Amino acid sequence: MAERRKRRFRFIGFAAVFALLAAPAPAVAVQQERAVPVTVPALSNWTPQPGSYDFGPGTRLVADSRSEREVADTLADDLKAAGHGTVPVVRGGATRPGDIVIEVRPTKGSLGAEGYELQAGKRLAVTGATETGAFYGTRTLLQLLAQGDHIPAGRTVDVPRYEERGVGVCACYIHISLPWLENLVREMAYHKLNQLLLELKVKSAAHPEADTWGYYTPDEMRRLVALGDKYHVEIIPEINSPGHMDPWIENRPDLQLTDSDGNKQPARLDVTQQAAFDYYTSLMDEYAQVFTATSWHMGADEYMLGSDYSKYPQMLRYAQEKYGANATPQDAYIDSLYLVRGGFHTDTEALYDQSWDPRSFEGEKLTSSDGITGAKISLWPDNGRGETENEVATDTEPALRHLAQATWGDPHPDATYAEFTARGTAVGHAPGWRDLARVPVADGTYTFRTAGASMTATVQRTPDGYATLRTAGGCLEVQGGKLTLNVPLQPGISAAPQPCDAANTMQRWELAPAAGGYRLVNAITQMTLSVADDGRLVQYPPDQHQPAAWHLTAP
């Protein structure tokens, strides 16, 4: 198989994961005068000097080499997105006050692959031994400029403690919108997180039977990967296996593990079959055409959880054929590195107060970080309708910043958690971050018209930035069909008025601008409404059926 693939992947397993549903802490005002400038992660050191660096209309980005100009070009884009105007990128020569100088100096080996030095004075210089290091220095600069155009003079040398600082997202059952993932990439880079693990489906040309919703088109993923490359976030794909494979094999019963009574297990790939291995690696080959990462994640969790191996005699036969007569059924499949931290909820404030870092496991904290490459937070959709994307984004913010701090530097830089969360308030969101909680029309009653249908509905914004559509018969809701993680994910099922329920996330809609009107996108299924031949409103993935463009008029 390796010869057929365009790129070889190394397999990596879970080291430490924990799920996120933490409420955001209230912001606390940051002191106006602090010995060390405010950033997230906090600077590990700061040597103050007299004076300040002053960003202004005459500021230029000075960069010579190709890698320096790559960093400078990205910084120029972000400065513009953050409202600082157009800053020109110029090649070397004499610098002048107000300039920002980008330097990549491989001789600065002490900075490592990701560390940087920032020197602020009449000019500001960001130096890395690598392009990535210089890039992270510009993230610090952007955070400082988010607090004002005047940066106190001084110097820092800032080097991460752990090489892998990441986020894991399960996007293969419940579809997550591309703008949400793009926001996540920008936020990760802004906080110096460098690895996004995506368990997801890419629409397959080789295996169309696997193309059940929700998937991403190859072009959508190429767009996200390009953004990750630009912002130094490695996006690692995952097809979870051999358990949790129902998104890929629900239409392949021939590959499903079968017990001695003939019962199929639609979420479990039968690892004893060569055909199953060939199917999985064929999917990998397709993914290799989309992702640029050199790693691949196979998931490998909860395969035989709660099962009686005696009902699967093929597991013992396979293990003995492969490993000898003394093998046990468990030898057919082991996942010895899987560890869930904190279950499905985490208390970020408690973790901060405990000075949690990647050496911390359930009930113990290792004295050494040897062999520990880092940590990630993981987002799982076990109850698919339990929260909308916008709610998850809000819940995730404090935990993401805490993870960034605990994997880059001192896990407890401030005396209190309130002081730490104030840092996040000070630096704000990444440049280019989009407010996905904005409803583009005012609350009120409108007539919705599209080809073949019309309805009158009252639009009311929800606290998480979607809208309910209240008609004479109730609130518009997708209902019926097969449920996956408690969500109706079948294309073609109807949306119809139901009794209004403010807590029902299936009644929340995004009004997405399109063709002079709006597409109606369900907040949970992420499918758009179309009009069926019989006049019903039905949901479909946008690449399967032309979404209706609704034109709104006030009565």
N, C-alpha and C positions, 0 to 999 in steps of 0.2 A: 504493500500500500504506500510505503514511504516514497517509492520511485514515482508513483502516479501523482503525488501531491506537489503543488507548486512550492510549498514551504513546509518545513518540518516544525512541528509543535513539540514543546516539552510539556508534560502533564504536571499539573500542580494540584495539590489537595487543599482542603480547608485546614488552616492552622488555628484560627480563633474567629468566631463570628458571633454577632449578637444582633437581635432584631430591634427595630426602632418604633416606639410609639410614645415618645416623651413630650410632655407639654412644654411650650416655650416659656422660659423664665422672664419676668418683667424686667424691662431695661432699667438700668441705673445710670445716672449721669456720670460721665467720666470726668475725673478731676482735670481742670484746665492746665495745671502745671504738674508734670510727672517727670521724674528723672530719666525715664526711658520712654521713647515714643511708643504710642499704642498701636499694636498690630495683633493679628491672629494668624498663625501662632505668635506668641510673645517673642520678642528678640531675646536671644540667650545672653547677649551682652551688649553694652553700649558705652562708648567712651565719649562724653560730651566735650565739645569744643566751643570757643566763643563764636558768636554770630549765628547766621542762619542761611539756608538755601532758599531762594525766592523764585518760585515759578511764575512766569509772566508771558506777555505777548512776544517777547524776543527769544523765548526758549527754543532751542533746537535739540534734536537727537543726533548725536555724533557717533557714527559707526563706520568702521572700515571694512572688515572681512565679511565674507558671505554670511557666516553664522552670526556675527554681530548685527548685520543688517536684518537678518531674519527676526532677531529679538526686537530690534528697533522698530521694524515695520508693525509687528504685533502690538508693541507698546503704543505706537502712533494711533492705531485703530482703537485701542482701548481708551486712550486719552480723549479721543473725539467722542466715543460712546459715553464717556463719563461726564461730558459737558465741558471739557477743557479746551475745546477748539482744535483746529488743525495745526499740528506741530510738525515742521519739516524734518525729514531725515537727511543728514548731510554726511559726506565723507570727511575724514580727519582734517588736518590742518590746525591752525590756531583755534583754541577754544576761547569762549568768552563767558562772562558772568551770566548765570541762568541756564547754561547748557547742561544737558544730561548726556553723559558719556557712557556708552556701552562697550565693555571690554571682555573678550574671551581670551584668557591667557592659560594655555595648557600647562605652563610651568608652575602655576599655582596649585600644585598637587594636594596641598593640605586642605583645600576646599572640597576635595572629592568630586563625585559626579554631579552633585546637586547643590552644594554649598555656594555661598556668594559673599562678597565683601561690598558694603555700601559705605561710601564716604560722602558726607554732605558738608558743603561749605559754600563759597561763592558759586562753585559749580557742583554738580552731583555726579559721582561716578559709581557705576555698578559693574563689578568684576566677578566673573566666574571662570573656573578652569574649563568649563564646558558651556555649550549653548544653553543647556537646561539650567545650570547654576545661575547664569546671567539672567535667564528668564524669571527664575524665582526671585531674584533681587528686584526685578521690575514689579513683581506682585506686591512686595513690601512698599515700594515707591508709590504704587497706585493707592494702597491703603492709607499711606500718610497724606497723599494729596486729597483723599476723600474727606480729610479733616481740616483742610485749609491749604492755601498756596505757600505757606511759610513753614519750612521744616527746620527744626533746631539743628545747628551744626554738630557733627559728631561722626562716629565710625562704629560699624558693627561687622563682625565676622560670624555668619549664621550658617550652621551646618546641621542637617537632620540627623536624628539618632537612629532612625529605622529607614530601611530602603523601600519598604512596601507600605504605603499609606492609602487605604482604599475604601471603596464603597461597593457593595454587591447589591444588585437589583434583579429580582425575579420579574421578568416582563413577558413570560411565555404563556401564561394562562390568561391573566387580565392585561389587556393591551395598555401600554403607557405611551402617551403622546410624545411625538418627536420634540416639540418645543419644551416639554418638561425635562426630557433627557438632555437637551442642549443647555438648559438652565443649570442642570446638575453638573455638567462638564465644566461650565464657566465657574460655578461656585467652588467646585473641587480645586481647580487650578488657582483660584484667588486665595485659597487657604492652603496651598501647597500639598494637596493630595494628588497622588500620581497614578492611581490604578482603579479603573472601573470594570468590575466583573459583571457582565450582562448575561443572564440566563434568558435566552430569547429564541424566537423562531424567525429565520429568514426564509422568505417564500422560495420554495424549491422547484426548480425546473425538472430535476431528475426524479423527484418523488412528489408529484402533485397531491397524492393521497394524504400527505402530511400537512397540506396547506389549509388547516382549519384555523379560524380566527382565534387569538390575534397574532398576526405575523407582521413583519416589516418587509418591504420590498428591498432587494439588493441596493437600489439607488438611495433609499432612505438611510440604510446603514452606512453606505459609503460617505454620505453627507455627514453623519455623526462621527465616523472614524476620522474624517478630514478635520473636523473641529477638534477632536481629541489630539490629533497629531500637532495641530497648531498650538494647542495649549498644554502640550506635554503631559497629557493624560492618556495612558495606555489603556485601550479598551479591549478587554479579554473576553472572547465569546465562550459561552457554555451551553452545551446540550446536556442537561442533567441525565445521568445514566448510572447504572441500569435501572434504578428506581425513578419514579416521577416522570416516566417517559410517555404518559398518555397523550400529551399534546402532539407527539410524533407517531405513535403507534396505535391510536384508537381505531384507525381504519386498517390496521395490519394485524388481525388476530393470529396470523400464522407466526408472528414474531413475539407474541405475548407468552409469558411464563404460564404454564398450565399445571395444575396440581393433579394428584393421582385419581381424583374423581372427575377429571375433565373440565374443571372450572378454570376459565381464563382469568388472568390477572392483567387488566388493560393498562395498568401503570408500570408494569415490570417487564423489562426486556429479558428474553430467555438467553442468558449468557452462554448456555451450553450449545447454542446453534451457531455454526459458521455464518449462516445467512443473516443472523442478527448482527454479528460483528461487521459484516460487509455493508449492511444497511447503514449502520452508525457511521462507519468510516467514509461512506459515500456522502453522507450529509456533511461531515467534516471537510471533505474536499471542496464542496460548494462554498462553505463558509470561508475557506482559505482564499477564495477569490474576492472576498469582501473586506476582511479584517487584515490589518497590517501587523498585529501583535505577533510576537514570537512564541507566545504561550497559549495553551488551550486548557480550559477547565472542564473536567468531566463530571463534576458534581459529586456523585458517589455516596449520597446519603440515604438512609432509611430504606434500603433495598428489601431486606427480609425482616423488617421490624415487625414484631408480634406474630411471626409465622412459625409453624411447626415444620422443621426440615424433613420430617419423615413423610410428609405429604408431597415432597418434591424429590423423589428418588433419583431423578436425573442429575441433581446437584452433586450427590455422592459419586455417581458413576463418572461424571465429568471430572471431579476433583481427583479421583483415583487414577483415571486415565492420564491426567496431566501431571500429578505429583506423586503417584505411587500408591501401593496398597494400604499404607497407613494414613492416608489423607482422610480428612473429615469433610462433611458438607460445607462447613464454614470456610474451608480452604478454597472453595470455588470462588469466593468473593469476600474480601476483607476491606474495610475502610477504617483503618486504625487511627487516622489523624483527625477524624471528625469530632468537633467539640462545640456545643452550643453554649454560649455565655448569656446568662440572664433570661433565657426563655424568649418569649415573644414581646416582652416589654423591658425597657431599661430605664433606670432612674439616673439620668445624666448628672443631676446635682449630687446624688449619693456617690456616684463614681468619681466625680471631681473631688469631693470631700475626702474620699479614700485614696486620693492620688493614684487612681487606676492608670496602668500603662500596659503595654503588650506582654509584660512578664506575669501579669495577674491572671490566674485561672480560678476555677471554683475552689474556694477553701484554702488557697495557697498563693504565694507570690515567689517566683523564682529569684534567687539572689543574683543571677547572671542573665544577660540577654543573649548569650552565646547560642546560636542556632535559631534564634527568633528573628524572622525577617520583617515583621511588622504586624499590622492588624487591619481589619476592616469592619465596617458596620454593614448589616445586611437587611434588606427590606423584603418582606415576604407577604404575599396577598392571600393568606389563608381564608379570610372572610372577604371575598372580593368586593362586596358592597359596603363593607364596614366603614370605609373612608374614601373620599375622593382624592384625586391627585393633589389638588391644592391643599387639602388638609394634611396629607402626608408631607408635602413640602414644608409646611409650617412646623409640623411635629419634628421634622428631621433637622432643621437648622441648628438648634443648640447642640445636638449630638454630633453633627458633622464638625462643628467648630471644636468641640471637646476632643474628638478623635484626632483632628489636625494638630491640636496642641500636644496631646499625649504621645503622638508618634513622631513629631518633629523635635520637640524640646522638653522643657520641664513640665511634667503633667499638672503642676499646681503653682502657676506663676503668681497668683493673687491670693490674698488671705481668705477671701470669701468667694463663693460661687457667684454672688451678685456682682462683685467687681469683675469677675471673669466674663459674665454675660454682657457687661457694659462695653467690653472690648468689641463684641459683635455689633452692638448698636453704633459704636463709633466708626467702624470701617464700612458698615453697610454691605450692600450686595455688590457682586462683581460687575464691572462694566459690561454692557451688552445683555445683562440679565433682563428678562421680559416679565412684566407683571401679568401673569396669567389669570389673576383674580379680578380683572376689569371687565365688566359687562358693557358692551358697546352701545346699548340703548338705555334710556331712562326707564325706571319703573312706570308702568301704565298699561292701558288697554290698547291693543293693536289688532288690525286685521292682517293676517298672514296669508299671502297669496303665492301660489306657484302653479306651474302647468298641471292641470287636472285636479287641483284641490285648493280649498281656502278654509280658514278657521279664524274665529275671533278668540283671542286669549289675552289674559292679563299677565304681563311680565313682572315678576318680583325677584329682586336680587337675593341670593342666599348668602349667609355669612362667609362662605368659602369661595364666593366669586362666581357662582353659576347663576342660573335663573330657573324658577319654576314657571310653567305655562298653565295658567288656570283657565279652563274653558267652562262653559255652562254645565258640563257633565262631570267636572272634576279636573285633576291635574294630570297632564300628559305623562305617561309612564310606559316603559317597555316591560312586557310581561309575557310569560309563557315559554314553551319550548324546553329543551334540556338545560339544566342548570349546571354550570361549572364553577366550583367554589362559591356557590350561592348566587351566581350571576347568569342571566339568560344570554348566552353568547352565540346562539344560532342565528346566522343571517336569515333574513326574510320574515322574522317574527314581528308581530304588530306592536305599535305604540298607540295607546288609546287612553281616554280619560279614566282615572281611578280616584277614589276618595283621597283628598289632599292630606299629606302627612309630611310635616316639616322635617322629620327624621329620616324619611325614605330617600336615600341617595339616588334611587332609580328614577326619581321625579326631577332630577336636576339636569340642566341642559346648558351647553355652551352655544352661544350665538357667534359663529365664526364667519367673518366677512367673506363674501364670495359673489362675483358677477353682479355687482350692484345691489346685492341683498345679503342674505345670511344662510349658512348651512346650520342645521340643528344637529348637534353632536351630543350623544348621551354621555354624561360625565363619567359613567362607570364602564359601559361597554366600548366606548370610543368609536361606535359606528354611527353613521349619518342616516338621517331619515330620507327615504324616497317615497314616491307615490306608486303603489301597485296598480295594475290594470283595473282592478275592482274598486279603486279609490281608497283602499286602506293605506295608512301610514306604516311603513315597514323599515326595519333597520338593515343596513348592509355595510360591509367594508367599502371604503371609498373607491377602491380599485376594482370592485366587482360589479358595481351598479352606479349609474350616474346620480350623485346626490342632488336632491332638490335644492334650488336656490329660492329662498322665501323673501318676498318683498313686503315690507311692513309699512302700513299706513295707519295713522291715528284716526279713529272714527269721528 
